[in-house]
Amino acid sequence: MHALDAPPRIASIDADDDRYQVRGALEIAGILRRLITHRANVTAHGSDHGTFFVTAVLALDEDDDSLVCDYGVDAAATERLLRSPKITFITQLDHVRIQFSVTQAQRIDYEDGPAFRVPVPRVVTRLQRREFYRLRIPRGRPLYCEVKLPAAVDAAGSAKRVAFPVYDISCGGLALSGWPDDFTPTVGLDLPDCWMDLPDLGRLVVDLRVVHVQGTHGRGTGAGRFGCKFVRPGGNVANLVQRHINRIEREQRALM
């Protein structure tokens, strides 16, 4: 299998959140068989989240309730990962992210080559594409989000609003580029009553909360950006954002 320079990140999902958990044995077996049929590349991560390699599910052995997986190209790295107390597998099927964790990996020989065996997972996490996909806003179709800056006023004494360029957007939030000198984004900061005008879709009004900040200054070369999540979004927010994402993607495909 091919090596990766940067692996997909392990999604952190509440174990009690049944929206994403598949627990039925028949449904899990169906997902695993599709991985085999599609010869999907699967990234295997060790417990320390630092060791990984690309593998594939070769066979589902229902007699002993186990999976047979392809060996990594780096035998030494594979051996280290197989000694990990937990291995997490990440892949995609039809734009749906599939993730599951197992223990007790064992090296075996399979069809005249090295492989390893792991137990069939009891739970599979399945994330729809819209739950994690972020659209990078193309330069030719800029999008702006107007934010009311906390503790800042304009010349008329009203709350100061700034139009931030949107760097990327998903159904759960967005990232904004740069910031003025009289504003410093910090993790946990709430930004109520923000809005975006989505072309042909109307104005979207949202409350934002800063969840990460990249960079230390907001202007000039190497200006930072900050990511925000939608706070208690109304029922139409995800729908409008997804429609905007779909439209931009259709336009980009038409240009290819």
C-alpha atoms as an extended CHARMM CRD file, in Angstrom:
* protein
*
       256  EXT
         1         1  MET       CA              0.0000000000        0.0000000000        0.0000000000  PROA      1               0.0000000000
         2         2  HSD       CA              1.0770000000        3.6230000000       -0.5160000000  PROA      2               0.0000000000
         3         3  ALA       CA              2.4000000000        5.7050000000        2.3720000000  PROA      3               0.0000000000
         4         4  LEU       CA              0.8750000000        9.0500000000        3.3290000000  PROA      4               0.0000000000
         5         5  ASP       CA              2.6600000000       12.2260000000        4.4040000000  PROA      5               0.0000000000
         6         6  ALA       CA             -0.2780000000       13.3090000000        6.5810000000  PROA      6               0.0000000000
         7         7  PRO       CA             -2.9570000000       10.9000000000        7.7680000000  PROA      7               0.0000000000
         8         8  PRO       CA             -6.6490000000       11.7640000000        8.1630000000  PROA      8               0.0000000000
         9         9  ARG       CA             -7.3660000000       12.8720000000       11.7050000000  PROA      9               0.0000000000
        10        10  ILE       CA             -9.3000000000       10.6290000000       14.0690000000  PROA      10              0.0000000000
        11        11  ALA       CA            -12.7640000000       12.0870000000       14.6490000000  PROA      11              0.0000000000
        12        12  SER       CA            -13.7050000000       12.5840000000       18.2890000000  PROA      12              0.0000000000
        13        13  ILE       CA            -17.2840000000       11.3580000000       18.6980000000  PROA      13              0.0000000000
        14        14  ASP       CA            -19.2380000000       10.9710000000       21.9150000000  PROA      14              0.0000000000
        15        15  ALA       CA            -19.7230000000        7.2350000000       22.4950000000  PROA      15              0.0000000000
        16        16  ASP       CA            -23.3340000000        7.9310000000       23.4880000000  PROA      16              0.0000000000
        17        17  ASP       CA            -24.1240000000        9.8240000000       20.2640000000  PROA      17              0.0000000000
        18        18  ASP       CA            -26.1520000000        7.2580000000       18.3420000000  PROA      18              0.0000000000
        19        19  ARG       CA            -26.4980000000        9.5050000000       15.3070000000  PROA      19              0.0000000000
        20        20  TYR       CA            -23.1530000000        8.2020000000       14.0560000000  PROA      20              0.0000000000
        21        21  GLN       CA            -22.8140000000        4.7540000000       15.6140000000  PROA      21              0.0000000000
        22        22  VAL       CA            -23.5410000000        1.5020000000       13.7610000000  PROA      22              0.0000000000
        23        23  ARG       CA            -23.8980000000       -1.3970000000       16.2210000000  PROA      23              0.0000000000
        24        24  GLY       CA            -25.8440000000       -4.0760000000       14.3540000000  PROA      24              0.0000000000
        25        25  ALA       CA            -23.6780000000       -7.0620000000       13.4160000000  PROA      25              0.0000000000
        26        26  LEU       CA            -25.2910000000       -7.4940000000        9.9900000000  PROA      26              0.0000000000
        27        27  GLU       CA            -24.9180000000       -3.8220000000        9.0860000000  PROA      27              0.0000000000
        28        28  ILE       CA            -21.2900000000       -3.7660000000       10.2520000000  PROA      28              0.0000000000
        29        29  ALA       CA            -20.5520000000       -6.8720000000        8.1800000000  PROA      29              0.0000000000
        30        30  GLY       CA            -22.1370000000       -5.1690000000        5.1670000000  PROA      30              0.0000000000
        31        31  ILE       CA            -19.8890000000       -2.1190000000        5.5790000000  PROA      31              0.0000000000
        32        32  LEU       CA            -16.7890000000       -4.2990000000        5.8780000000  PROA      32              0.0000000000
        33        33  ARG       CA            -17.6990000000       -6.3170000000        2.7790000000  PROA      33              0.0000000000
        34        34  ARG       CA            -18.0530000000       -3.0730000000        0.8190000000  PROA      34              0.0000000000
        35        35  LEU       CA            -14.5700000000       -2.0240000000        1.9220000000  PROA      35              0.0000000000
        36        36  ILE       CA            -13.2930000000       -5.2990000000        0.4970000000  PROA      36              0.0000000000
        37        37  THR       CA            -15.2780000000       -4.9890000000       -2.7370000000  PROA      37              0.0000000000
        38        38  HSD       CA            -14.1660000000       -1.3980000000       -3.3430000000  PROA      38              0.0000000000
        39        39  ARG       CA            -10.5610000000       -2.1730000000       -2.3350000000  PROA      39              0.0000000000
        40        40  ALA       CA            -10.7120000000        0.9610000000       -0.2130000000  PROA      40              0.0000000000
        41        41  ASN       CA             -7.5130000000        2.4360000000        1.1830000000  PROA      41              0.0000000000
        42        42  VAL       CA             -7.7560000000        2.3890000000        4.9810000000  PROA      42              0.0000000000
        43        43  THR       CA             -5.4790000000        4.3770000000        7.2920000000  PROA      43              0.0000000000
        44        44  ALA       CA             -4.5460000000        2.5300000000       10.4980000000  PROA      44              0.0000000000
        45        45  HSD       CA             -3.5310000000        4.6430000000       13.5240000000  PROA      45              0.0000000000
        46        46  GLY       CA             -1.8430000000        3.5460000000       16.7350000000  PROA      46              0.0000000000
        47        47  SER       CA             -2.9710000000        4.5640000000       20.2150000000  PROA      47              0.0000000000
        48        48  ASP       CA             -0.5090000000        7.4620000000       20.4000000000  PROA      48              0.0000000000
        49        49  HSD       CA             -2.0130000000        8.9740000000       17.1950000000  PROA      49              0.0000000000
        50        50  GLY       CA              1.5210000000        9.3920000000       15.8550000000  PROA      50              0.0000000000
        51        51  THR       CA              2.0600000000        6.0600000000       14.0960000000  PROA      51              0.0000000000
        52        52  PHE       CA              0.0120000000        5.1600000000       11.0370000000  PROA      52              0.0000000000
        53        53  PHE       CA              0.1220000000        3.3150000000        7.7440000000  PROA      53              0.0000000000
        54        54  VAL       CA             -2.1660000000        2.6330000000        4.8060000000  PROA      54              0.0000000000
        55        55  THR       CA             -3.7310000000       -0.8040000000        4.5500000000  PROA      55              0.0000000000
        56        56  ALA       CA             -6.7900000000       -2.5080000000        3.0490000000  PROA      56              0.0000000000
        57        57  VAL       CA             -9.3260000000       -5.0100000000        4.3220000000  PROA      57              0.0000000000
        58        58  LEU       CA             -8.6390000000       -8.2460000000        2.4330000000  PROA      58              0.0000000000
        59        59  ALA       CA            -11.1490000000      -10.6360000000        3.9410000000  PROA      59              0.0000000000
        60        60  LEU       CA            -13.9330000000      -10.9800000000        6.4820000000  PROA      60              0.0000000000
        61        61  ASP       CA            -13.6590000000      -14.3010000000        8.3080000000  PROA      61              0.0000000000
        62        62  GLU       CA            -17.0730000000      -14.8880000000        9.8410000000  PROA      62              0.0000000000
        63        63  ASP       CA            -16.0510000000      -18.2330000000       11.3320000000  PROA      63              0.0000000000
        64        64  ASP       CA            -13.7400000000      -16.6110000000       13.8690000000  PROA      64              0.0000000000
        65        65  ASP       CA            -15.2620000000      -13.0980000000       13.7090000000  PROA      65              0.0000000000
        66        66  SER       CA            -12.1210000000      -11.3980000000       12.3980000000  PROA      66              0.0000000000
        67        67  LEU       CA            -10.7600000000       -9.1920000000        9.6130000000  PROA      67              0.0000000000
        68        68  VAL       CA             -7.6580000000       -9.8720000000        7.5420000000  PROA      68              0.0000000000
        69        69  CYS       CA             -5.8130000000       -6.7030000000        6.5350000000  PROA      69              0.0000000000
        70        70  ASP       CA             -2.9070000000       -5.9720000000        4.2020000000  PROA      70              0.0000000000
        71        71  TYR       CA              0.5400000000       -5.3410000000        5.6660000000  PROA      71              0.0000000000
        72        72  GLY       CA              2.0960000000       -1.8670000000        5.5520000000  PROA      72              0.0000000000
        73        73  VAL       CA              4.9680000000       -1.0780000000        3.1810000000  PROA      73              0.0000000000
        74        74  ASP       CA              7.2690000000       -0.3330000000        6.1420000000  PROA      74              0.0000000000
        75        75  ALA       CA              7.4980000000       -3.6300000000        7.9940000000  PROA      75              0.0000000000
        76        76  ALA       CA              9.1840000000       -2.1420000000       11.0820000000  PROA      76              0.0000000000
        77        77  ALA       CA              6.5740000000        0.6210000000       11.4210000000  PROA      77              0.0000000000
        78        78  THR       CA              3.8080000000       -1.9210000000       10.9170000000  PROA      78              0.0000000000
        79        79  GLU       CA              5.1820000000       -4.1720000000       13.6480000000  PROA      79              0.0000000000
        80        80  ARG       CA              5.3090000000       -1.2310000000       16.0670000000  PROA      80              0.0000000000
        81        81  LEU       CA              1.7430000000       -0.2630000000       15.3040000000  PROA      81              0.0000000000
        82        82  LEU       CA              0.4770000000       -3.8310000000       15.6330000000  PROA      82              0.0000000000
        83        83  ARG       CA              1.8340000000       -3.8670000000       19.1920000000  PROA      83              0.0000000000
        84        84  SER       CA             -0.3470000000       -0.8650000000       20.0200000000  PROA      84              0.0000000000
        85        85  PRO       CA             -3.1470000000       -1.6270000000       22.5250000000  PROA      85              0.0000000000
        86        86  LYS       CA             -5.6720000000       -0.0630000000       20.1460000000  PROA      86              0.0000000000
        87        87  ILE       CA             -5.7090000000        0.5100000000       16.3930000000  PROA      87              0.0000000000
        88        88  THR       CA             -8.1450000000        2.9390000000       14.7630000000  PROA      88              0.0000000000
        89        89  PHE       CA             -9.0480000000        2.5190000000       11.0850000000  PROA      89              0.0000000000
        90        90  ILE       CA            -10.2860000000        5.4220000000        8.9370000000  PROA      90              0.0000000000
        91        91  THR       CA            -11.5730000000        5.2800000000        5.3570000000  PROA      91              0.0000000000
        92        92  GLN       CA            -14.3920000000        6.5160000000        3.0960000000  PROA      92              0.0000000000
        93        93  LEU       CA            -17.2520000000        4.8910000000        1.2270000000  PROA      93              0.0000000000
        94        94  ASP       CA            -19.2850000000        7.0490000000       -1.1770000000  PROA      94              0.0000000000
        95        95  HSD       CA            -18.1390000000       10.2520000000        0.5390000000  PROA      95              0.0000000000
        96        96  VAL       CA            -19.1120000000        8.8540000000        3.9460000000  PROA      96              0.0000000000
        97        97  ARG       CA            -16.3030000000        8.6460000000        6.5000000000  PROA      97              0.0000000000
        98        98  ILE       CA            -15.9750000000        5.2380000000        8.1740000000  PROA      98              0.0000000000
        99        99  GLN       CA            -14.0390000000        4.8380000000       11.4370000000  PROA      99              0.0000000000
       100       100  PHE       CA            -13.6590000000        1.9760000000       13.9050000000  PROA      100             0.0000000000
       101       101  SER       CA            -11.2180000000        0.8000000000       16.5640000000  PROA      101             0.0000000000
       102       102  VAL       CA            -10.0070000000       -2.6940000000       17.4510000000  PROA      102             0.0000000000
       103       103  THR       CA             -7.4940000000       -4.4010000000       19.7400000000  PROA      103             0.0000000000
       104       104  GLN       CA             -5.3290000000       -7.5260000000       19.6350000000  PROA      104             0.0000000000
       105       105  ALA       CA             -3.7910000000       -7.3060000000       16.1580000000  PROA      105             0.0000000000
       106       106  GLN       CA             -1.8850000000      -10.4230000000       15.0950000000  PROA      106             0.0000000000
       107       107  ARG       CA              0.5520000000      -10.9010000000       12.2140000000  PROA      107             0.0000000000
       108       108  ILE       CA             -0.3510000000      -13.7620000000        9.8680000000  PROA      108             0.0000000000
       109       109  ASP       CA              0.4650000000      -15.0940000000        6.4030000000  PROA      109             0.0000000000
       110       110  TYR       CA             -2.3270000000      -14.6960000000        3.8780000000  PROA      110             0.0000000000
       111       111  GLU       CA             -2.2220000000      -15.8340000000        0.2450000000  PROA      111             0.0000000000
       112       112  ASP       CA              1.5830000000      -16.1530000000        0.2620000000  PROA      112             0.0000000000
       113       113  GLY       CA              2.1420000000      -12.6970000000        1.7490000000  PROA      113             0.0000000000
       114       114  PRO       CA              2.2780000000      -10.9150000000        5.1230000000  PROA      114             0.0000000000
       115       115  ALA       CA             -0.9810000000       -9.6800000000        6.6010000000  PROA      115             0.0000000000
       116       116  PHE       CA             -2.5220000000       -9.1190000000       10.0100000000  PROA      116             0.0000000000
       117       117  ARG       CA             -5.7210000000      -10.1770000000       11.6900000000  PROA      117             0.0000000000
       118       118  VAL       CA             -7.9440000000       -8.0920000000       14.0050000000  PROA      118             0.0000000000
       119       119  PRO       CA            -11.3490000000       -8.7470000000       15.5950000000  PROA      119             0.0000000000
       120       120  VAL       CA            -14.4570000000       -7.4910000000       13.8160000000  PROA      120             0.0000000000
       121       121  PRO       CA            -15.3880000000       -4.1540000000       15.4480000000  PROA      121             0.0000000000
       122       122  ARG       CA            -18.4890000000       -4.0340000000       17.6400000000  PROA      122             0.0000000000
       123       123  VAL       CA            -19.1560000000       -0.3960000000       16.7570000000  PROA      123             0.0000000000
       124       124  VAL       CA            -18.5040000000        1.4900000000       13.5030000000  PROA      124             0.0000000000
       125       125  THR       CA            -18.6730000000        5.2740000000       13.3160000000  PROA      125             0.0000000000
       126       126  ARG       CA            -20.1840000000        6.5810000000       10.0950000000  PROA      126             0.0000000000
       127       127  LEU       CA            -19.9970000000       10.3280000000        9.4270000000  PROA      127             0.0000000000
       128       128  GLN       CA            -21.9250000000       11.7840000000        6.5260000000  PROA      128             0.0000000000
       129       129  ARG       CA            -19.8490000000       13.9980000000        4.2740000000  PROA      129             0.0000000000
       130       130  ARG       CA            -21.7190000000       17.1280000000        5.2960000000  PROA      130             0.0000000000
       131       131  GLU       CA            -20.7340000000       16.5490000000        8.9200000000  PROA      131             0.0000000000
       132       132  PHE       CA            -17.0220000000       17.1600000000        8.3350000000  PROA      132             0.0000000000
       133       133  TYR       CA            -16.4330000000       18.4160000000        4.7880000000  PROA      133             0.0000000000
       134       134  ARG       CA            -15.1750000000       22.0110000000        4.5670000000  PROA      134             0.0000000000
       135       135  LEU       CA            -15.3630000000       23.9320000000        1.3040000000  PROA      135             0.0000000000
       136       136  ARG       CA            -12.4330000000       26.2500000000        0.6000000000  PROA      136             0.0000000000
       137       137  ILE       CA            -14.0090000000       29.4350000000       -0.7410000000  PROA      137             0.0000000000
       138       138  PRO       CA            -12.6990000000       30.0700000000       -4.2890000000  PROA      138             0.0000000000
       139       139  ARG       CA            -11.1270000000       33.4550000000       -4.9580000000  PROA      139             0.0000000000
       140       140  GLY       CA            -13.4950000000       34.0610000000       -7.8370000000  PROA      140             0.0000000000
       141       141  ARG       CA            -16.5470000000       33.6810000000       -5.5870000000  PROA      141             0.0000000000
       142       142  PRO       CA            -15.6020000000       35.4710000000       -2.3340000000  PROA      142             0.0000000000
       143       143  LEU       CA            -17.8890000000       35.2150000000        0.6690000000  PROA      143             0.0000000000
       144       144  TYR       CA            -17.9140000000       37.6060000000        3.6150000000  PROA      144             0.0000000000
       145       145  CYS       CA            -19.2270000000       37.3060000000        7.1430000000  PROA      145             0.0000000000
       146       146  GLU       CA            -20.1610000000       40.4920000000        8.9970000000  PROA      146             0.0000000000
       147       147  VAL       CA            -19.1700000000       40.2630000000       12.6570000000  PROA      147             0.0000000000
       148       148  LYS       CA            -20.0910000000       42.6500000000       15.4690000000  PROA      148             0.0000000000
       149       149  LEU       CA            -16.8580000000       43.2300000000       17.3320000000  PROA      149             0.0000000000
       150       150  PRO       CA            -17.0980000000       43.0150000000       21.1260000000  PROA      150             0.0000000000
       151       151  ALA       CA            -16.2870000000       46.2520000000       23.0220000000  PROA      151             0.0000000000
       152       152  ALA       CA            -15.6970000000       48.1970000000       19.7940000000  PROA      152             0.0000000000
       153       153  VAL       CA            -17.7780000000       51.0970000000       18.4250000000  PROA      153             0.0000000000
       154       154  ASP       CA            -17.7630000000       53.0110000000       15.1600000000  PROA      154             0.0000000000
       155       155  ALA       CA            -17.6870000000       56.8010000000       14.6350000000  PROA      155             0.0000000000
       156       156  ALA       CA            -21.4160000000       57.0410000000       15.2960000000  PROA      156             0.0000000000
       157       157  GLY       CA            -21.1030000000       55.2320000000       18.6240000000  PROA      157             0.0000000000
       158       158  SER       CA            -22.7750000000       52.0400000000       17.3650000000  PROA      158             0.0000000000
       159       159  ALA       CA            -21.3500000000       48.5490000000       17.7080000000  PROA      159             0.0000000000
       160       160  LYS       CA            -18.6130000000       48.2100000000       15.1180000000  PROA      160             0.0000000000
       161       161  ARG       CA            -19.1260000000       45.5850000000       12.4440000000  PROA      161             0.0000000000
       162       162  VAL       CA            -16.3960000000       44.1850000000       10.2100000000  PROA      162             0.0000000000
       163       163  ALA       CA            -16.7990000000       42.0850000000        7.0630000000  PROA      163             0.0000000000
       164       164  PHE       CA            -14.3380000000       39.1860000000        7.3540000000  PROA      164             0.0000000000
       165       165  PRO       CA            -13.4230000000       37.1130000000        4.2760000000  PROA      165             0.0000000000
       166       166  VAL       CA            -14.6050000000       33.5260000000        4.7500000000  PROA      166             0.0000000000
       167       167  TYR       CA            -11.6830000000       31.1430000000        4.2330000000  PROA      167             0.0000000000
       168       168  ASP       CA            -13.7270000000       27.9180000000        4.3370000000  PROA      168             0.0000000000
       169       169  ILE       CA            -17.1740000000       26.8190000000        5.4140000000  PROA      169             0.0000000000
       170       170  SER       CA            -19.0190000000       23.6760000000        6.4700000000  PROA      170             0.0000000000
       171       171  CYS       CA            -22.4580000000       22.9050000000        7.8470000000  PROA      171             0.0000000000
       172       172  GLY       CA            -21.0230000000       23.2120000000       11.3480000000  PROA      172             0.0000000000
       173       173  GLY       CA            -19.0300000000       26.4270000000       11.0920000000  PROA      173             0.0000000000
       174       174  LEU       CA            -16.5130000000       28.4960000000        9.1580000000  PROA      174             0.0000000000
       175       175  ALA       CA            -13.0230000000       29.9860000000        9.2460000000  PROA      175             0.0000000000
       176       176  LEU       CA            -12.4420000000       33.7170000000        8.8380000000  PROA      176             0.0000000000
       177       177  SER       CA             -9.2920000000       35.3490000000        7.4590000000  PROA      177             0.0000000000
       178       178  GLY       CA             -7.4050000000       38.0970000000        9.2890000000  PROA      178             0.0000000000
       179       179  TRP       CA             -8.6230000000       40.5970000000       11.8690000000  PROA      179             0.0000000000
       180       180  PRO       CA             -8.2970000000       44.3540000000       12.5450000000  PROA      180             0.0000000000
       181       181  ASP       CA             -6.0060000000       45.9110000000       15.1360000000  PROA      181             0.0000000000
       182       182  ASP       CA             -8.8620000000       46.5800000000       17.5880000000  PROA      182             0.0000000000
       183       183  PHE       CA             -9.9240000000       42.9400000000       17.7490000000  PROA      183             0.0000000000
       184       184  THR       CA             -8.1460000000       39.8070000000       18.9630000000  PROA      184             0.0000000000
       185       185  PRO       CA             -9.8820000000       36.4390000000       18.4410000000  PROA      185             0.0000000000
       186       186  THR       CA             -9.5410000000       34.0680000000       21.3850000000  PROA      186             0.0000000000
       187       187  VAL       CA            -10.7810000000       30.5240000000       21.8330000000  PROA      187             0.0000000000
       188       188  GLY       CA            -14.1840000000       30.5000000000       23.5150000000  PROA      188             0.0000000000
       189       189  LEU       CA            -15.1270000000       34.0350000000       22.4360000000  PROA      189             0.0000000000
       190       190  ASP       CA            -18.8120000000       34.3400000000       21.4810000000  PROA      190             0.0000000000
       191       191  LEU       CA            -19.7340000000       36.4960000000       18.4840000000  PROA      191             0.0000000000
       192       192  PRO       CA            -23.5260000000       36.8870000000       18.3530000000  PROA      192             0.0000000000
       193       193  ASP       CA            -25.6280000000       38.2480000000       15.5040000000  PROA      193             0.0000000000
       194       194  CYS       CA            -23.2630000000       37.6450000000       12.5930000000  PROA      194             0.0000000000
       195       195  TRP       CA            -24.5000000000       37.4070000000        9.0380000000  PROA      195             0.0000000000
       196       196  MET       CA            -23.5420000000       36.2460000000        5.5640000000  PROA      196             0.0000000000
       197       197  ASP       CA            -25.2780000000       37.0150000000        2.2840000000  PROA      197             0.0000000000
       198       198  LEU       CA            -25.3240000000       33.7710000000        0.3110000000  PROA      198             0.0000000000
       199       199  PRO       CA            -25.7740000000       34.5180000000       -3.4080000000  PROA      199             0.0000000000
       200       200  ASP       CA            -29.3220000000       33.7310000000       -4.5650000000  PROA      200             0.0000000000
       201       201  LEU       CA            -30.0870000000       32.1140000000       -1.1970000000  PROA      201             0.0000000000
       202       202  GLY       CA            -30.5100000000       35.1110000000        1.0790000000  PROA      202             0.0000000000
       203       203  ARG       CA            -29.0440000000       36.3540000000        4.3430000000  PROA      203             0.0000000000
       204       204  LEU       CA            -27.9200000000       33.8220000000        6.9140000000  PROA      204             0.0000000000
       205       205  VAL       CA            -27.8650000000       35.1210000000       10.5190000000  PROA      205             0.0000000000
       206       206  VAL       CA            -25.8280000000       33.0490000000       12.9860000000  PROA      206             0.0000000000
       207       207  ASP       CA            -24.1690000000       33.1890000000       16.3880000000  PROA      207             0.0000000000
       208       208  LEU       CA            -20.5140000000       32.1200000000       16.3060000000  PROA      208             0.0000000000
       209       209  ARG       CA            -18.0500000000       30.8310000000       18.8800000000  PROA      209             0.0000000000
       210       210  VAL       CA            -14.2970000000       30.8780000000       18.2270000000  PROA      210             0.0000000000
       211       211  VAL       CA            -12.8850000000       27.3490000000       18.5280000000  PROA      211             0.0000000000
       212       212  HSD       CA             -9.3370000000       27.7810000000       17.2240000000  PROA      212             0.0000000000
       213       213  VAL       CA             -6.9690000000       30.5750000000       16.2100000000  PROA      213             0.0000000000
       214       214  GLN       CA             -4.1290000000       30.1930000000       13.7350000000  PROA      214             0.0000000000
       215       215  GLY       CA             -1.4830000000       32.9120000000       13.7280000000  PROA      215             0.0000000000
       216       216  THR       CA             -0.6620000000       35.7990000000       16.0380000000  PROA      216             0.0000000000
       217       217  HSD       CA             -1.4250000000       38.8160000000       13.8460000000  PROA      217             0.0000000000
       218       218  GLY       CA             -4.3250000000       39.6950000000       11.6200000000  PROA      218             0.0000000000
       219       219  ARG       CA             -2.8090000000       41.8260000000        8.8930000000  PROA      219             0.0000000000
       220       220  GLY       CA             -0.0950000000       41.6440000000        6.2730000000  PROA      220             0.0000000000
       221       221  THR       CA              1.8350000000       38.6890000000        4.9090000000  PROA      221             0.0000000000
       222       222  GLY       CA              1.0570000000       35.5380000000        6.8340000000  PROA      222             0.0000000000
       223       223  ALA       CA             -2.0380000000       37.0230000000        8.4910000000  PROA      223             0.0000000000
       224       224  GLY       CA             -3.8070000000       34.4630000000       10.6360000000  PROA      224             0.0000000000
       225       225  ARG       CA             -7.3310000000       33.1120000000       10.5620000000  PROA      225             0.0000000000
       226       226  PHE       CA             -9.7400000000       31.8520000000       13.1790000000  PROA      226             0.0000000000
       227       227  GLY       CA            -12.2690000000       29.0440000000       13.0700000000  PROA      227             0.0000000000
       228       228  CYS       CA            -15.7650000000       29.3430000000       14.5060000000  PROA      228             0.0000000000
       229       229  LYS       CA            -18.6380000000       26.9690000000       15.0580000000  PROA      229             0.0000000000
       230       230  PHE       CA            -22.3030000000       27.8170000000       14.6960000000  PROA      230             0.0000000000
       231       231  VAL       CA            -23.9020000000       28.1390000000       18.1390000000  PROA      231             0.0000000000
       232       232  ARG       CA            -27.4130000000       26.6700000000       18.3670000000  PROA      232             0.0000000000
       233       233  PRO       CA            -28.0380000000       27.2020000000       14.6350000000  PROA      233             0.0000000000
       234       234  GLY       CA            -31.5970000000       27.3680000000       13.3910000000  PROA      234             0.0000000000
       235       235  GLY       CA            -32.9880000000       24.5280000000       11.3300000000  PROA      235             0.0000000000
       236       236  ASN       CA            -32.3360000000       26.2840000000        8.0100000000  PROA      236             0.0000000000
       237       237  VAL       CA            -28.6400000000       27.0500000000        8.6000000000  PROA      237             0.0000000000
       238       238  ALA       CA            -27.2220000000       23.6530000000        7.6180000000  PROA      238             0.0000000000
       239       239  ASN       CA            -29.6080000000       23.4360000000        4.6720000000  PROA      239             0.0000000000
       240       240  LEU       CA            -28.6250000000       26.8440000000        3.2650000000  PROA      240             0.0000000000
       241       241  VAL       CA            -24.9110000000       26.2550000000        3.8070000000  PROA      241             0.0000000000
       242       242  GLN       CA            -25.1000000000       22.8570000000        2.1250000000  PROA      242             0.0000000000
       243       243  ARG       CA            -26.9540000000       24.3620000000       -0.8400000000  PROA      243             0.0000000000
       244       244  HSD       CA            -24.2360000000       27.0120000000       -1.1600000000  PROA      244             0.0000000000
       245       245  ILE       CA            -21.5030000000       24.3470000000       -0.9900000000  PROA      245             0.0000000000
       246       246  ASN       CA            -23.2700000000       22.2340000000       -3.6170000000  PROA      246             0.0000000000
       247       247  ARG       CA            -23.5980000000       25.2150000000       -5.9490000000  PROA      247             0.0000000000
       248       248  ILE       CA            -19.9110000000       26.1680000000       -5.6920000000  PROA      248             0.0000000000
       249       249  GLU       CA            -18.8700000000       22.5580000000       -6.2820000000  PROA      249             0.0000000000
       250       250  ARG       CA            -21.0770000000       22.3160000000       -9.3860000000  PROA      250             0.0000000000
       251       251  GLU       CA            -19.5070000000       25.5060000000      -10.7400000000  PROA      251             0.0000000000
       252       252  GLN       CA            -16.0060000000       24.2040000000      -10.0880000000  PROA      252             0.0000000000
       253       253  ARG       CA            -16.7440000000       20.8770000000      -11.7990000000  PROA      253             0.0000000000
       254       254  ALA       CA            -18.1260000000       22.7190000000      -14.8360000000  PROA      254             0.0000000000
       255       255  LEU       CA            -14.7990000000       24.5370000000      -15.2180000000  PROA      255             0.0000000000
       256       256  MET       CA            -12.7610000000       21.3330000000      -15.3240000000  PROA      256             0.0000000000
